[in-house]
Amino acid sequence: MQEELFKYAGLPPEVTDLRTPVGVPSQGAVVCFGRVCCEAAEGKINKTSVLLEGGRLEGGQRIKIALNELSDYALFPGQFVVVQGINSSGGKMVVEKLCEGVPRPLAVSPRDVLISFHHGTTSGCQGGGPLRIMVGAGPFCCADNLDYAPLRDLLLQAAKLDPVDVLILTGPFVDAAHPSVAKGVVEMTTEDGEHETIDLSTLFYFKVSGLIEAFFEEQPDLNLQIVIVPSLNDAHHDFVFPQPPFADRVKDGIQSPFYPDEKLFRLDIPFTKGKSSEKRVHLVGNPSMITVNEVVIGVTSTDVLMHLGKEEIAQRPVASNRLERLANHMVYQQSFYPIFPATGGDAPPLDMRFNDKWRMPVSPDVLIVPSRLATFARRLGNGTLAINPGQLTKGASGGTYARFEVHPIPEKQLAKVTSGQPLPHDVAQRTSIQIKRI
């Protein structure tokens, strides 16, 4: 990250030659690399409390940075930046120029691969048609019940009414904030009409796994691919970021005292253990990078935009878009969770042993960031298409989901390119998006 920032910061060679460890006094202009920190141990960062922390190999010094000379900036704790300025005393730098980050390159694919994906007629190819993807973010049931009717409606849309190729579902599936779950009393009605208390894994087993399995049983030839992403608000799953994919908690489950044919602590998600010759339900972690044909999709169920919005200080032109700026932070910091330290009551517990799991190896073509903030679809500065589909339910009513189509590159256009030559995907340029109500 450090070398990339210096390479792409847009500073001329004679300026980057001025690179100096943080905290070294100098009467002339110097260039430093470091991480943004807050001077106060508690409270939100503000323009008078911004510190720059150098790397350990350079001494790990912290100095105050003055932003008065800048007309345009957006900073938050944990952000890696390159600054140019004067640090005459060694303890405070007057910043003259600032680079807030640099995105990794977008993925490219050979021409022949794109021709096959876009215009091939074999299984998995588009045959000249668009690639259709739907995204729904939890909660998946209304606050006044646990019947999961919105999830059923979304599956019906994806499979029959408005068919798509891929359905991406991000948690929470068993929402810890749901009134019944929060009380610790989750009941289901048996075939005899009696109410029985069940554990949270069994709730997922019946209401989510069972619902998905029923759709595939009713339509055995259904080619819909479903991707399931857990959430930190899933009460039956590991509460740590990054999160592992869903999996059965106990091998083969534990015998249920209420349902003789069922097992407790078993998610039993269909088509993940050889029940079908074709795997159609895919379990991934939070966050994850997945590919659908050539399209690279980055997805997290954590409300990163909300967290960034609470921590950021910004001075931007009035015409700039705040939501686009928050999403830009993710790709320009090459991270699904660029904030550090994570603070506040809704901040995720970060497992720093696995911090490489929330780094972006490439900039995604599509970045899916479900948030309680306003829904949007925006092309970011590096070319990534960022989408906030909203939540499928809001309180006792239905919410929104996203549906988008990635149209193929014309075959005639691809034919003009030399065989084997890598081409940019330009997904944002050939995608149509709709944010719909359920």
Secondary structure, DSSP 8 states (H G I E B T S, - for coil): -HHHHHHHS---HHHHTTB--TT--EEEEEEEEEEEEESSSSS---TTSEEEE--GGGT--EEEEE-TT-S-EEE-TT-EEEEEEEESSSSEEEEEEEE------B-EEEHHHHHHHHH--STT--TTS-EEEEEEES--S-TT----HHHHHHHHIIIIIS--SEEEEES-SSBTTSHHHHHT--EEE-TTS-EEE--HHHHHIIIIIHHHHHHHHH-TT---EEEEE--TTBTTS--SBSB-----SSTT-EE-SS-TT-EES----TTSSSSSSS--EEE--BSEEEEETTEEEEE--S-HHHHHHHH-EEE--TTS-HHHHHHHHHHHTTBS---SS--STT---B-GGGGGGGB-SSB-SEEE---SS--EEEE-TTS-EEEE---SEETTEE-EEEEEEE----HHHHHTS-TT-EEE--GGGGEEEEEEE-
